[in-house]
Amino acid sequence: MPVDIRSSQSLRLWHDVHLDLVHQGDDLSSRQIAILLTIYLETPPHTVRGLARKLGVTKPVVTRALDTMGKLDLVSRRRDEVDRRNVIIQRTVVGALAVERLGDTISARAKELPR
């Protein structure tokens, strides 16, 4: 079902969600969040090459983001056994819980928007 909110409400929601993320310590960049949500919301497999193409950035940019997310155990990487040039990005339990928590935060903040 479509959600109809004004621009000011959208910005308030974005602000409040990002503020919550900072307070929770889940202080990821917009690029990192875009990569994380792509991995968890879109059908795998995900590769560094594929993520770079989707985001319109270079592979080293994706690799740096994945390095940070890997240290937080949000994702893991492994070499593709079929094509060793590819690096497969894998979901983790910690990452799945973080994405679920993000969804809960967005839902809770959206309910608080003035009507």
C-alpha positions as CSV (number, residue, x, y, z in Angstrom):
1,M,0.0,0.0,0.0
2,P,1.5,3.4,-1.0
3,V,2.5,5.8,1.8
4,D,1.6,9.4,1.2
5,I,3.8,11.8,3.2
6,R,4.9,15.3,2.5
7,S,8.6,16.2,1.7
8,S,9.0,17.7,5.2
9,Q,7.8,14.5,6.7
10,S,10.2,12.4,4.6
11,L,13.1,14.6,5.7
12,R,12.0,14.4,9.3
13,L,11.8,10.6,9.0
14,W,15.2,10.4,7.4
15,H,16.7,12.7,10.0
16,D,15.2,10.8,12.9
17,V,16.3,7.4,11.6
18,H,19.8,8.5,11.0
19,L,20.0,10.1,14.4
20,D,18.8,6.8,15.9
21,L,21.5,4.9,14.0
22,V,24.2,7.3,15.3
23,H,22.9,6.8,18.9
24,Q,22.8,3.0,18.5
25,G,26.4,3.0,17.2
26,D,25.3,1.7,13.8
27,D,27.0,4.7,12.2
28,L,27.3,3.5,8.6
29,S,27.7,5.8,5.6
30,S,25.0,6.1,3.0
31,R,27.1,4.0,0.7
32,Q,27.5,1.3,3.2
33,I,23.8,1.2,4.0
34,A,23.0,1.0,0.3
35,I,25.4,-1.9,-0.1
36,L,24.1,-3.6,3.1
37,L,20.4,-3.3,2.0
38,T,21.2,-4.5,-1.5
39,I,22.9,-7.6,-0.1
40,Y,20.0,-8.3,2.3
41,L,17.0,-7.3,0.2
42,E,17.9,-8.5,-3.2
43,T,18.4,-12.1,-4.3
44,P,22.0,-13.4,-4.0
45,P,24.6,-14.1,-5.2
46,H,26.2,-10.7,-4.7
47,T,29.7,-10.0,-5.9
48,V,32.1,-7.0,-5.5
49,R,31.9,-6.5,-9.3
50,G,28.1,-6.7,-9.3
51,L,27.7,-4.3,-6.4
52,A,30.2,-1.8,-8.0
53,R,28.2,-1.9,-11.2
54,K,24.8,-1.4,-9.4
55,L,26.1,1.5,-7.3
56,G,28.1,3.1,-10.2
57,V,31.3,3.1,-8.3
58,T,34.6,1.3,-8.6
59,K,35.4,-2.1,-7.1
60,P,37.9,-0.6,-4.6
61,V,35.1,1.7,-3.3
62,V,32.9,-1.4,-2.6
63,T,35.9,-3.3,-1.2
64,R,36.6,-0.5,1.4
65,A,32.9,-0.4,2.4
66,L,32.9,-4.2,2.7
67,D,36.1,-4.1,4.8
68,T,34.3,-1.9,7.4
69,M,31.1,-4.0,7.3
70,G,33.2,-7.2,7.6
71,K,34.8,-5.8,10.8
72,L,31.3,-5.3,12.2
73,D,30.4,-8.8,11.1
74,L,27.5,-7.5,8.9
75,V,28.8,-9.4,5.9
76,S,31.5,-11.9,5.0
77,R,33.3,-12.6,1.8
78,R,34.6,-15.8,0.1
79,R,36.2,-16.5,-3.2
80,D,33.9,-18.0,-5.8
81,E,35.0,-21.6,-6.3
82,V,33.7,-21.7,-9.9
83,D,35.3,-18.4,-11.0
84,R,38.1,-17.5,-8.7
85,R,38.1,-13.9,-10.0
86,N,34.8,-13.3,-8.2
87,V,34.4,-12.5,-4.5
88,I,31.0,-13.6,-3.2
89,I,29.5,-11.5,-0.5
90,Q,27.6,-13.5,2.2
91,R,25.0,-12.5,4.7
92,T,25.7,-13.0,8.4
93,V,23.4,-13.4,11.4
94,V,24.6,-10.2,12.9
95,G,24.0,-8.4,9.6
96,A,20.5,-9.9,9.3
97,L,19.7,-8.7,12.8
98,A,21.1,-5.2,12.0
99,V,18.9,-4.9,8.9
100,E,15.8,-6.1,10.9
101,R,16.6,-3.5,13.6
102,L,16.9,-0.8,10.9
103,G,13.5,-1.8,9.5
104,D,12.0,-1.7,13.0
105,T,13.6,1.8,13.6
106,I,12.1,3.1,10.4
107,S,8.7,1.7,11.1
108,A,8.7,3.1,14.7
109,R,9.8,6.5,13.5
110,A,7.3,6.6,10.6
111,K,4.4,5.9,13.2
112,E,5.6,9.0,15.1
113,L,5.2,11.3,12.1
114,P,2.6,14.0,12.5
115,R,-0.4,13.3,10.3
